[in-house]
Amino acid sequence: MSIRNRKVDTVQVDNTQPCVMVIFGGTGDLTHTKLMPALYRLKMDALLPKMFHVIAVGRRDLTNDDYVQGIYNSVQESNELPIDEVTWSEFSKCIYYHRQTFDDDSGYAVLKEKLAALSSDCNVLYYLAVSPEYFETIVGKLGAHDMARKKGAWRRVVIEKPFGRNLKTAQYLNKRICDAFDEESVYRVDHYLGKSMLQNLLVIRFANIAFEAVWNKESIDHVQISACETVGVGTRGGYYERFGALRDMVQNHLVQMLMLIAVEPPKSFDEKHIRERKLAVLKHLIADNKKAKSVRGQYGEGENDGQLMKAYRSESLVAEDSDTETFAAMKLFINNERWRGVPFYLRTGKRMPAKTTQVMIEFKKQAEIMPSSQFGDCGPNRLIIKIHPEEGVAFEFNAKKPGTNDDIVPVQMNFCQHCHFGFNSPQAYERLLHDAMHGDATLFPSWDEIKSSWAFADQLSARWQNDAPDFPNYDAGTWGPQAAQELMSSDEREWWNKQ
């Protein structure tokens, strides 16, 4: 067990092959707050290849020592416990800083020489931790300098979201990437899929006959998927103006969660069959899109704990008359035999009262066997998968209240992942980096998934073009516009309003 008091995954991996990870955007926030801390923790748990190096590509004028010290500070800030100095000493010797701009041909030539000097037959993982406008430039240069393919070794590229802004731009970007890299070498990141409890979804369902037997339209009344944040857009106003809640959250994170909930049992739990089953869900979702209803919102001024929060239109780099949505809620249906008629509610928003990402599956109410005049009303059973910031599962069911009266009350069985196992679960990027280095693309959306999810999002976006909402239409610190609740019946709103 490592210094973090965390059990190491039992995945069997080959750590004997040398690997170099090249991070474009080596001085950026993602590298400092997520990627380097994740690599350090993998090193601590002996999950990096024995011969491993990381080259950080950045545009700042830094010495290697300056860069390594900055990474040390970042790892220290992100770590739950003090840095293990022995592990850090070994890890720091693997870090190299390479200064170049992303369009500099001479810089790529030098980078190619550095890779050859580290190992003539090394495997290379390129990670594009950069703004999306640089994706095409970087992969194009890697292809032009013969750095995207190598006989006898693998070359893989990891692309952060957003992967395009709509279906047309995503298709263009994918073609440019696949001009340089083979499709099986492209790993498109949705970091939600690296979250421990989201991975647990399939296990909870398929490893427990009590759930799988009732995972269908006969037993499930509706499903709610929520990803809510208390923060506003902060310094990301320019980015958010181009994407909004639909493109930033729904098209990728929420749709991926929906697919994992609704997926049919796969033939096996390998990459190919999981991806096939997920894609089938998405196609049935698109086929039933005419029944979909959606609401969008934008936050205005509000108050939380006595602190005044400014409106979205007052945020930095946001237009004064912006019609960009900071909230999106929708009622969707999946047109297949298992789910036909079951509503799936998706909700995401900025400046919500609580930060929470979770899935709630509400089962149908039991037919009246126990008279309500004697026992009171029996509420529905609910299964709640808590993804972030809490990690765990709760099951809500009916029981008799202690006492002489025959009162029925809802009670919960709770599984707290941290409490039960007594260790901190791996961060999403630990799992994703580990899998990318070992060629497991199960937790990375395929191009077909990306393409279909953009087709779905474009359909909704096209409908919104004919609707000019009166923004802002919800106060910061509230659960969004009133119209979002009107998507649901009164019974369905009960859980929504409890959050």
HELIX and SHEET records of a PDB file:
HELIX    1   1 ASP A   29  LEU A   30  1                                   2    
HELIX    2   2 THR A   31  LEU A   35  3                                   5    
HELIX    3   3 MET A   36  MET A   44  1                                   9    
HELIX    4   4 ASN A   64  SER A   78  1                                  15    
HELIX    5   5 GLU A   85  SER A   92  1                                   8    
HELIX    6   6 ASP A  105  LEU A  118  1                                  14    
HELIX    7   7 PRO A  132  TYR A  134  5                                   3    
HELIX    8   8 PHE A  135  ALA A  144  1                                  10    
HELIX    9   9 LEU A  167  ALA A  180  1                                  14    
HELIX   10  10 GLU A  183  SER A  185  5                                   3    
HELIX   11  11 HIS A  191  GLY A  194  5                                   4    
HELIX   12  12 SER A  196  PHE A  206  1                                  11    
HELIX   13  13 ILE A  209  GLU A  212  1                                   4    
HELIX   14  14 GLY A  237  ALA A  245  1                                   9    
HELIX   15  15 LEU A  246  LEU A  254  3                                   9    
HELIX   16  16 VAL A  255  ALA A  262  1                                   8    
HELIX   17  17 GLU A  271  ALA A  287  1                                  17    
HELIX   18  18 ASN A  289  LYS A  291  5                                   3    
HELIX   19  19 TYR A  312  SER A  314  5                                   3    
HELIX   20  20 SER A  372  PHE A  375  1                                   4    
HELIX   21  21 GLN A  417  PHE A  421  1                                   5    
HELIX   22  22 ALA A  428  MET A  437  1                                  10    
HELIX   23  23 TRP A  447  TRP A  464  1                                  18    
HELIX   24  24 GLN A  482  GLN A  485  1                                   4    
HELIX   25  25 SER A  490  LYS A  498  1                                   9    
SHEET    1   A 6 ILE A  95  ARG A  99  0                                        
SHEET    2   A 6 PHE A  52  GLY A  58  1                                        
SHEET    3   A 6 CYS A  19  PHE A  24  1                                        
SHEET    4   A 6 ASN A 123  LEU A 128  1                                        
SHEET    5   A 6 ARG A 155  ILE A 159  1                                        
SHEET    6   A 6 VAL A 186  ARG A 188  1                                        
SHEET    1   B 8 LYS A 293  GLY A 297  0                                        
SHEET    2   B 8 PHE A 327  LEU A 332 -1                                        
SHEET    3   B 8 PHE A 344  GLY A 349 -1                                        
SHEET    4   B 8 ILE A 220  CYS A 228  1                                        
SHEET    5   B 8 THR A 356  PHE A 363 -1                                        
SHEET    6   B 8 ARG A 382  HIS A 388 -1                                        
SHEET    7   B 8 GLY A 392  LYS A 400 -1                                        
SHEET    8   B 8 ILE A 408  CYS A 416 -1                                        
SHEET    1   C 2 TYR A 299  GLY A 300  0                                        
SHEET    2   C 2 TYR A 474  ASP A 475  1                                        
SHEET    1   D 2 GLY A 302  ASN A 304  0                                        
SHEET    2   D 2 GLN A 307  MET A 309 -1                                        
END                                                                             
